[in-house]
Structures are given as C-alpha cells and as structure tokens.
C-alpha cells in the first residue's frame, strides 16, 4: 500500500495532498513547484535558470539547508523526481505566492515544454536584476505572477488544469488520504518530520542566514512570512487584500520514541514534503470546511462538480443550479460502489494469485520435465551407441571370417599345387634318365607307359589350375552414409498423441434441426493436432458415427431429427495416432419444425415471397415446391392458409421425396402422397390413384392442415380444423419433405413451428 501513499513528484509520503481535476493527488508544496504560467504570461519572464540536482544540493549552506528543508521546495525539490528550482532559490519562494487567473479551474490544452527529468514542468526562477536584493526580485516575481494566468500539469497523466483566482487552494484537499498517511506512519512507528522540524516557525521567504522567525501565516497561500518579507511579498492590498493572515502555529514537540520504534531511527528522505509550520504526523486533523466559506461545514454533494459543498455554496455560489444530493447518502452510495468494485478487484487478485501458483507449479514441472527429458535423451543416445557397438562387433566378425576363408583357400591351393609339382618333377627326372639309356629293347618295353604317364601329368595342369581361386581384395563395402545422414538428422520429432480437445460450450448451440459444435486445443500443447474427428449418435442413444473429419474447430450438422437429444464428442489425430475423446456434450434439437418453402427445389414457375413463406405460380399448369425441412421420425404438423382462390383450381397438399416430379400435380407419381381439393370436395392421390372422395372444399381464407405422424407412419389432412376424410395414407416410412402443387389461380402462405393440435374435429365421411 505504501506506493499508493507516495507523492509522484517528491516520492515521499503525501503531505497536505490536493486532488487535481484528473483525480490524481499531489502534495501541496510539490504542486507549487510544478505550477507553470501559460504562454501569454511566460513571454514576460526572463529565461529560466534551472539548477541541477547536484547544484541544488550544494547551493545553500548547511544551516540554510535545514531551514529550507521545512518545505518541499527546499532540499526535497532536488530529490526523487529531480525537480528544478534550487533548494532556497527565488523560484521556490515565488511558487508559494498565490496564483490567479480569470478562468475557472478545468482541463487545459497547453502542455509546457520545459520539464524536469521526471516529466514534470517546474516553474522557472526569476533572477534578481543587477543591484537589487533577492527580496525585491521576489516581489517583482510576485507581481508578475499575480497578473498572469497559470496552470498545473499532472505528473502522472500529464493533463493540464488552469488555476483560478484562489490558486492551488482552489483544488480540494484530500483529507481522507492525509488521514490514511498519518495512520500508516503511526503504524510504522515513524514520526514524520520530527527529526527535521525546526525549534521555531521560520520565514519561508527569507534570504538571511539563518532565516528570521515567522510573524504571520497566510491561510490561503499557506506560507510563513517574517514581518519584512510580508510587507515586500504579501502586501495587504490588491489580490492579497482578501487573504487571511494569522499567527503562525507553534511547532510540535518531538514525540517520544515508542517501544516499537525505540531501536530504530527513521529519518525522512531529503525529498520529503513538510507542512508550513513543520507539523508532524501526530498533529490533529482539521475538521473539513468549505474552502470558499471557511466557517461552514460540508453538508451536500454537488453531482455536477463531483465535490462536497456547503449550504452557502448552494445559495450564493456557482453550485446553486447544479444537481446536489445529501452528503451522507452519497457517501454511503459511493462506499457501496467502491466496495462492489473492490469485490471485482478482489476476485481478479484471487485469480492472479492462483495464476501465480500455477506459474510456479509450471516452473517446477519445467525443471522436473527438463531433467526427465535430459535423462531420456542420454539413455536414448547411449542405446544408439550400444547398438552401434554391437553392430561393429558383428561387422568385425564378418571380416574375420572372410579373411580366414581366403587364407584357407590359398593354403589349400598351395599344398595341392606343391604336391602336383613334386610329382611332375619326379616324373620328368625319371623320364630323362630313361632317355639316356642306350638299350632300345628295354626303352621300348616302358616307353608306351611313360608316354601315357607324361600325357596324364600334362593333362592335370589344365587351364585355370595355375590361377588363384581367391582374390587378395575383400569384397566388403560398409555403406555408412545413410547412417551418418540419419545421425545428422537426428532431432526431436512429434512422438506423442494429441491432447483431448476442449469443447467450447458457450459456442455450442442448436437451431431448428441443426447443431453447431466448437472446440479448441488446450494451451501449451507440444503435440499439435493434424485434424479432428467429430462423432454424433443417432439421437436415440445409439452408436456414435463420424460426421466430420478435418482441420476446422467449428462444425454445423444439418438435417437432424426434430425434438431429439444428440450426444457429440470430438477427438484429435496426428502422425502418431488418434488422441482420446473429449467430454460428451448433449444437444437438444427444436421441439417443433420451423421451415419455409425452398426456392432451390421449386419449379421455375413457382413465385415465392414473404421470406419464402408465401407461394404462387406464374403458369396455369400445376407446379410443385418443397419445404426446407426433411422428416424421418417424430410427429409434425403444419398449416397452409389460402390467400387467393380464383376459378376453382385444384391445389394439392402433402409430402414428397426430394426427387419428386415438379411439373405436374402432386401425387401423380410414386414420390408424393397428397390431397388435392377444389371448392366442393377432395381426393387423396398417390401414383396417380384417386381415392376417398370427401365432401368439403376450400376457398379464400381456408386453412389446410397436414399431420405427418412417423411414429405411427400415417398421414392425415385437415380443413379449417376438421379432419378431411379418414387417415389418408398408412405405412408411410422414409424421409419426407413438405410439398405443395398449385397454379396461378392460387396463393397460399405456410405456417410452421406449430404444436400438434389436440382439439381437431372428427373426420368427415368420404363420398365413395
């Protein structure tokens, strides 16, 4: 709450807060520092002399700074908001003069261009002319200000308001806020301003060091003057003649430290505002009186000006013709309004607290889920490494087997070739020795056998026998490129099913025999849905069936049964599969059917009007038009009023399939069940078969009723509330639409949304 009790200019707790026209509050001493002159008055002022924060703090000596600290324009003027105008400069004292203009207080359009660092306009100081004293300069400033119009800009919303002849005292003092500040200070154990309160009341305009004791206090200006400064700056003439000068109040004694605050010493900030007499927070609160009639208490509340007034304001002042209310009653009313508004804020604050708890829970969940996902990622990567290691071992085994196979093949071939070579070499050496012998007979005895052996030995060295059976190269190539690409493309993908869709019940509705459903995806969803599947039962508690599959989150289903209760549910799907169902919503269609003639299904000669509720024809031949509703179960009743009936035509009323022939009388084909009637009698007709002629026809103003009972599968007709003949058709089953055939001599108007009448007359006997 402390932020609500701080002045937006000085940043300290409010001292003598006043209410600006924009409803914001500001300290009265701070208001003097941000009061500005309008451009008309500003052209007479010398260039402003703005002191920086450091210069303002260093300008006065320590003793003068203590005296200047009694007002907001002193040391406090250079704190918090960084306001201009020195600690004890002439601009601060000139601000304390009463400013007036001929305009009433109200919002102005003038926005000052000179602003302090916090965006607040500060009244420029008037430097003393050469050779003149500072007091004389302030007197000149006083005269200039009193002859000029002035305004004040709100430091929060930056809206400007003009000052009237009363100056800043024209704004109401927020005594309620002041009391709350005092109670807050007391509860904190702080004696506001006690440590900086001077021993005696001193003049606030003196340039002497130290300042002279104050001799008078102007109640309107709320400024303390010594005798010299009062004569120079506040003469008892001109606009100051009506100001009331009183003795300055004695400064209060510093309050004794309470046990709660004995161990703590809290000094007010340098920017804190002080009351003119240095009164502390424990000073008694003044009883609120009218600022225009000082001896009168508030008794009424002006609704037009939104301010409390006294009875003299109503009799003599500008509130005489305004709307006023009793102060007590208005007080209670506004308190009730504030309490009601606070209830709403309290509810929002409760929601905000719950939301903060939710956010903190989300933070904890994020931490936990983050650790879980990190552990899962490490486990998955470790599993990939393990799988790669196992595959590596398998591949190494294959290489080892291939190497051993090749080595065995080569060693076998070496051994075989070595053996054959040894045999061939021995045979060769033996044959050479035989050839060396000189005995022909002995040679011939063995020559044939040796020749055969040599030939056989030669034949053993066939083609390919001296070629290696295996290659030294390994015909194994490891294709690692797809795996490398897969590793590089390894990333987080959608691995979860979509969440449960949330039905938006405020958008779900029924109209006639159609239902509209809306849903949405829950917030903070990391598994988005590719589409949705909407399911609806048959209106009789039967099995659900799919009625919509797509990406939209709003769907309307038409052509349902009237007076039926449907259950609907929706689920989402993505590449991972189908998510769970939402909650089931129950929808009730209309009890009775509301429909019109369908311009799209009627013959081109049919003429519709009255929002497609009145039908006639441009042809002398009978033409068919259907209704916009279709029925397959339930009991339905509608009426047709004969608006025009000329030359005894034969209009036909009934029901038909959507594919009925539309260029001839209703009932001549097998797609329609009808009653056609003239001015004397009627017939039932289906498949061009005429049955049950009944006396009694129609004329202008007659009403024909059609009762379709699909629970009993019957169709019955009525004329002027009396049943026309027996039940026209039985065993009626399927989907039917209201139908009518007529020519240009007839005009009828359709009436729907009717309850089934219970007082219909008995049937007329048929003629044959």
Residue pairs with C-beta under 8 A, 6 or more apart in sequence:
1 184
2 13
2 184
5 13
5 14
5 177
5 180
5 181
5 184
6 12
6 13
6 14
7 13
7 14
7 15
7 17
7 25
7 26
7 27
7 30
7 273
8 24
8 26
8 81
8 155
8 156
9 26
9 27
9 30
9 33
9 34
9 72
9 80
9 81
9 83
9 118
9 120
9 155
10 27
10 30
10 72
10 76
10 77
10 79
10 80
10 81
10 83
10 271
10 272
10 273
11 79
11 80
11 81
11 269
11 271
12 27
12 76
12 80
12 268
12 269
12 271
12 272
12 273
13 181
13 184
13 185
13 192
13 272
14 25
14 27
14 174
14 177
14 178
14 181
14 273
15 27
15 28
15 29
15 72
15 178
15 181
15 192
15 193
15 272
15 273
15 274
15 275
16 27
16 28
16 29
16 173
16 178
16 222
16 273
16 275
17 25
17 26
17 27
17 28
17 173
17 174
17 177
17 178
17 181
18 25
18 26
18 27
18 28
18 31
18 168
18 171
18 172
18 173
18 174
19 25
19 171
19 172
19 173
19 174
20 26
20 152
20 154
20 161
20 171
21 105
21 106
21 107
21 159
21 161
21 171
22 107
22 154
22 156
22 157
22 159
22 161
24 154
24 155
24 156
24 157
25 174
25 177
26 34
26 154
26 155
27 72
27 273
28 168
28 173
28 222
28 273
29 71
29 72
29 73
29 273
29 274
30 72
30 83
30 273
31 152
31 168
31 171
32 72
32 73
32 92
32 95
32 96
32 123
32 168
33 72
33 73
33 77
33 83
33 85
33 92
33 95
33 120
33 122
33 123
34 83
34 120
34 121
34 122
34 123
34 152
34 153
34 155
35 95
35 99
35 123
35 150
35 151
35 152
35 163
35 168
36 42
36 112
36 114
36 121
36 122
36 123
36 150
36 151
36 152
36 153
37 45
37 123
37 145
37 148
37 149
37 150
37 151
38 101
38 108
38 110
38 148
38 149
38 150
38 151
38 162
39 110
40 148
40 149
41 144
41 145
41 147
41 148
41 149
41 150
44 144
44 148
45 124
45 126
45 144
46 126
46 127
47 124
48 84
48 114
48 124
48 125
49 89
49 91
49 124
49 125
49 127
50 84
50 85
50 114
50 116
50 122
50 124
51 59
51 78
51 84
51 85
51 86
51 89
53 78
53 79
53 82
55 86
56 75
56 77
56 78
56 84
56 85
56 86
56 87
57 75
57 78
57 87
57 270
59 86
59 87
59 88
59 89
60 68
60 86
60 87
60 88
61 209
63 209
63 210
64 88
64 209
64 210
64 211
65 74
65 75
65 87
65 88
66 196
66 198
67 74
67 88
67 198
67 202
67 206
67 210
67 211
68 74
68 75
68 87
68 88
68 92
69 75
69 76
69 196
69 270
69 274
70 196
70 197
70 198
70 202
70 204
70 274
70 276
70 278
71 92
71 96
71 204
71 273
71 274
71 276
72 271
72 272
72 273
72 274
73 85
73 87
73 92
73 93
73 95
73 96
74 87
74 88
74 92
75 87
75 270
75 271
76 269
76 270
76 271
76 272
76 273
76 274
77 83
77 84
77 85
77 86
77 87
77 92
77 271
78 86
78 87
78 270
78 271
79 269
79 270
79 271
80 118
80 269
80 271
81 116
81 117
81 118
81 120
81 155
81 271
82 116
82 117
82 118
83 116
83 118
83 120
83 122
84 91
84 116
84 122
84 124
85 91
85 92
85 95
85 122
85 123
85 124
85 125
86 92
86 125
88 207
89 125
90 125
90 126
90 127
90 128
90 134
90 137
90 138
90 141
91 122
91 123
91 124
91 125
91 126
92 125
93 138
93 204
93 205
93 233
94 123
94 125
94 126
94 138
94 141
94 142
94 145
95 123
96 204
96 205
96 221
96 222
96 223
97 141
97 142
97 145
97 146
97 221
97 223
97 233
97 234
98 146
98 166
98 167
98 169
98 218
98 220
98 221
98 239
98 240
98 243
99 145
99 146
99 148
99 150
99 163
99 167
99 168
100 146
100 150
100 163
100 164
100 165
100 166
100 167
100 239
101 148
101 149
101 150
101 162
101 163
101 164
101 165
102 149
102 165
103 149
103 162
103 164
104 162
104 164
105 161
105 162
105 163
105 164
105 170
105 171
106 161
106 162
107 159
107 160
107 161
108 151
108 160
108 161
108 162
109 160
110 151
110 160
111 153
111 158
111 160
112 121
112 153
112 160
114 121
114 122
114 124
115 121
115 122
116 122
118 155
119 155
119 158
120 153
120 155
121 153
126 137
126 138
126 140
126 141
126 144
127 137
128 134
128 136
128 137
129 137
129 140
133 207
134 207
135 205
135 207
135 228
135 229
135 232
135 233
136 232
138 205
138 232
138 233
139 232
139 233
142 233
142 234
146 238
146 239
149 162
149 163
150 162
150 163
150 167
151 160
151 161
151 162
151 163
152 160
152 161
152 163
152 168
153 159
153 160
153 161
154 160
154 161
163 170
164 170
165 239
166 220
166 291
167 220
167 221
169 220
169 221
169 222
169 291
170 291
172 291
172 307
173 291
175 285
175 286
175 288
178 285
179 285
181 281
182 281
182 282
182 285
185 191
185 192
185 281
186 281
186 282
188 266
189 258
189 260
189 261
189 264
189 266
190 261
190 266
190 281
191 254
191 255
191 280
191 281
191 282
192 268
192 272
192 280
192 281
193 268
193 272
193 274
193 275
193 278
193 279
193 280
193 281
194 254
194 255
194 280
195 254
195 265
195 267
195 268
196 267
196 268
196 272
196 274
196 278
197 251
197 252
197 254
197 274
197 278
197 280
198 251
198 278
199 251
200 213
200 214
200 251
201 213
201 214
201 217
201 224
201 248
201 249
201 250
201 251
201 276
201 277
201 278
202 210
202 211
202 212
202 213
202 214
202 224
203 211
203 212
203 213
203 214
203 215
203 224
203 225
203 226
203 229
204 211
204 214
204 223
204 224
204 225
204 276
205 223
205 225
205 226
205 229
205 233
206 212
206 226
206 228
206 229
211 226
212 226
212 227
212 228
212 229
213 226
214 224
214 225
214 226
214 248
215 225
215 226
215 227
215 230
215 248
216 224
216 225
216 227
216 230
216 245
216 246
216 247
216 248
217 223
217 224
217 225
217 245
217 246
217 247
217 248
217 249
217 276
217 277
218 225
218 234
218 240
218 243
218 244
218 245
219 243
219 244
219 245
219 246
219 294
220 242
220 243
220 244
221 234
221 243
222 276
223 234
223 276
224 248
224 276
224 277
225 233
225 234
230 245
234 240
234 243
234 245
236 243
236 245
244 294
248 276
248 277
249 277
249 279
250 277
251 277
251 278
251 279
252 278
252 279
252 280
252 282
252 283
254 280
255 280
255 282
275 283
287 297
288 297
288 298
288 308
289 295
289 296
289 297
289 298
289 310
290 296
290 297
290 298
290 309
290 310
290 312
290 313
292 310
292 312
292 313
292 317
293 310
293 312
293 313
296 310
296 311
296 312
297 310
298 308
298 309
298 310
298 327
299 309
299 310
299 311
299 327
300 308
300 309
300 310
300 311
300 313
300 314
300 324
300 325
300 326
300 327
301 307
301 308
301 309
301 324
301 325
301 326
301 327
301 330
301 331
302 308
302 309
302 313
302 319
302 322
302 323
302 324
303 322
303 323
303 324
303 325
304 319
304 322
304 323
305 319
305 322
308 327
309 317
309 319
309 324
313 319
313 320
314 320
314 324
395 478
398 476
399 474
399 476
402 474
402 476
403 474
405 470
406 470
406 471
406 472
406 474
409 469
409 470
410 468
410 469
410 470
413 468
413 469
417 465
417 466
420 460
420 461
423 457
424 457
424 460
424 461
427 453
427 454
427 457
430 450
431 450
431 454
434 443
434 446
434 447
434 450
437 443
494 527
494 528
494 574
494 575
494 576
495 527
495 576
496 526
496 527
496 576
497 527
497 574
497 576
497 577
497 578
497 579
497 580
498 521
498 525
498 527
498 528
498 529
498 530
498 572
498 573
498 574
498 576
498 579
499 521
499 522
499 525
499 527
499 572
499 579
500 522
500 571
500 572
500 579
500 580
500 581
500 582
501 519
501 520
501 521
501 522
501 529
501 532
501 553
501 570
501 571
501 572
501 579
501 582
502 519
502 520
502 521
502 522
502 582
503 517
503 518
503 519
503 570
503 582
503 583
503 585
504 518
504 519
504 520
505 585
507 516
507 518
507 554
508 515
508 516
508 517
508 518
508 585
508 587
509 515
509 516
510 516
510 587
510 588
510 589
510 590
511 590
512 562
512 589
512 590
512 593
512 594
512 595
512 629
513 558
513 559
513 560
513 561
513 562
513 589
513 590
513 593
513 629
514 556
514 557
514 558
514 559
514 560
514 589
515 536
515 556
515 557
515 560
515 566
515 568
515 587
515 589
516 554
516 555
516 556
516 557
517 534
517 554
517 555
517 556
517 557
517 568
517 570
517 585
517 587
518 553
518 554
518 555
519 532
519 553
519 570
519 582
520 553
521 528
521 529
521 553
521 572
527 574
527 576
528 574
529 572
529 573
529 574
529 579
530 551
530 572
530 573
530 574
530 575
531 549
531 550
531 551
531 572
531 573
532 548
532 549
532 550
532 551
532 552
532 553
532 570
532 571
532 572
532 573
533 546
533 548
533 549
533 570
533 571
533 572
533 573
533 578
534 546
534 547
534 548
534 549
534 555
534 568
534 569
534 570
535 544
535 545
535 546
535 547
535 568
535 569
535 570
535 571
535 581
536 544
536 545
536 547
536 557
536 566
536 567
536 568
537 543
537 544
537 545
537 566
537 567
537 568
538 545
539 560
539 561
539 564
539 565
539 566
539 589
540 564
541 567
544 567
544 569
547 555
547 557
548 555
548 557
559 630
560 566
560 589
561 589
561 632
561 633
561 634
562 589
562 590
562 591
562 592
562 593
562 629
562 631
562 634
562 636
563 589
563 590
563 591
563 592
563 634
564 588
564 589
564 633
564 634
565 586
565 587
565 588
565 589
566 586
566 587
566 588
566 589
567 584
567 585
567 586
567 587
568 584
568 585
568 587
569 581
569 582
569 583
569 584
569 585
570 581
570 582
571 578
571 579
571 580
571 581
571 582
572 578
572 579
573 579
592 636
592 752
592 753
592 754
592 755
593 629
593 631
593 636
593 638
593 752
593 753
594 629
594 752
594 753
595 627
595 628
595 629
595 638
595 738
595 750
595 752
596 611
596 612
596 613
596 627
596 628
596 750
596 752
597 606
597 608
597 612
597 613
597 615
597 625
597 626
597 627
597 628
597 740
597 750
598 612
598 625
598 626
598 627
598 628
599 606
599 608
599 612
601 625
601 626
601 658
601 662
601 737
602 608
602 615
602 623
602 624
602 625
602 626
602 662
603 617
603 623
603 624
603 625
603 662
603 663
605 617
605 618
605 619
605 621
605 623
606 615
606 616
606 617
606 623
606 624
606 625
607 615
607 616
607 617
607 618
608 614
608 615
608 625
609 616
610 749
612 628
613 749
613 750
613 751
614 643
614 747
614 748
614 749
614 750
615 625
615 740
615 742
615 747
615 748
615 749
615 750
616 644
616 742
616 744
616 746
616 747
616 748
617 623
617 742
617 743
617 744
617 746
618 744
619 743
619 744
620 743
620 744
620 745
621 663
621 664
621 743
622 650
622 651
622 652
622 664
622 665
622 666
622 741
622 742
622 743
623 662
623 663
623 741
623 742
623 743
624 656
624 660
624 661
624 662
624 663
624 664
624 666
624 672
624 739
624 740
624 741
625 662
625 739
625 740
625 741
626 656
626 658
626 660
626 737
626 738
626 739
627 638
627 737
627 738
627 739
627 750
629 737
629 738
629 752
630 658
630 735
630 736
630 737
631 655
631 708
631 710
631 735
631 736
631 737
632 710
632 734
632 735
632 736
633 710
633 711
634 710
634 711
635 707
635 708
635 709
635 710
635 711
635 756
636 707
636 708
636 710
636 756
637 705
637 706
637 707
637 708
637 754
637 755
637 756
637 757
638 705
638 706
638 738
638 750
638 751
638 752
638 754
639 703
639 704
639 705
639 706
639 750
639 751
639 754
640 653
640 703
640 704
640 706
640 740
640 748
640 749
640 750
640 751
641 701
641 702
641 703
641 748
641 749
641 751
642 651
642 698
642 699
642 700
642 701
642 702
642 703
642 704
642 746
642 747
642 748
643 700
643 747
643 748
643 749
644 700
644 745
644 746
644 747
645 679
645 698
645 699
645 700
645 702
645 745
645 746
646 745
646 746
647 745
648 678
648 679
649 678
649 742
649 743
649 745
649 746
650 665
650 676
650 677
650 678
651 676
651 677
651 698
651 740
651 741
651 742
651 743
651 746
651 748
652 665
652 666
652 667
652 674
652 675
652 676
652 677
652 685
652 740
652 741
652 742
653 666
653 674
653 675
653 676
653 677
653 704
653 706
653 717
653 739
653 740
654 666
654 667
654 672
654 673
654 674
654 675
654 706
654 715
654 717
654 728
654 739
654 740
655 672
655 673
655 674
655 706
655 708
655 715
655 732
655 736
655 737
655 738
655 739
656 666
656 671
656 672
656 673
656 674
656 736
656 737
656 739
657 671
657 672
657 734
657 735
657 736
657 737
658 735
658 737
659 671
660 666
660 669
660 671
660 672
660 739
661 668
661 669
661 671
664 741
665 674
665 676
665 685
665 741
666 672
666 674
666 676
666 685
666 739
666 740
666 741
667 673
667 674
667 676
667 684
667 685
667 686
667 687
667 688
667 741
668 685
668 687
668 688
669 687
669 688
670 686
670 687
672 686
672 739
673 684
673 686
673 715
673 728
673 729
673 732
673 736
674 684
674 685
674 686
674 739
674 741
675 682
675 683
675 684
675 685
675 704
675 717
675 724
675 725
675 728
676 682
676 683
676 685
676 741
677 683
677 697
677 698
677 704
677 719
677 724
678 697
678 698
679 697
679 698
679 699
680 695
680 696
680 697
681 693
681 694
681 695
681 696
681 697
681 767
682 693
682 694
682 696
682 697
682 717
682 719
682 724
682 725
683 690
683 691
683 692
683 693
683 694
684 690
684 691
684 692
684 717
684 725
684 728
684 729
685 691
686 729
692 725
692 726
692 728
692 766
692 768
693 766
693 767
693 768
694 724
694 725
694 764
694 765
694 766
694 767
695 764
695 767
696 719
696 722
696 724
696 764
697 719
698 704
698 719
702 719
702 720
703 719
703 720
703 721
704 717
704 718
704 719
704 748
705 717
705 718
705 719
705 721
705 757
705 760
706 715
706 716
706 717
706 718
706 738
707 715
707 716
707 717
707 718
707 756
707 760
708 715
708 732
708 736
709 715
709 716
710 732
710 733
710 736
713 730
713 731
713 732
713 733
714 727
714 728
714 729
714 730
714 732
715 727
715 728
715 729
715 732
716 723
716 727
716 728
717 723
717 724
717 725
717 728
718 724
718 760
718 761
721 757
721 759
721 760
721 761
722 760
722 761
722 762
722 763
722 764
723 760
723 761
723 762
723 763
723 764
724 763
724 764
725 763
725 764
725 765
725 766
726 763
726 766
738 750
740 748
742 748
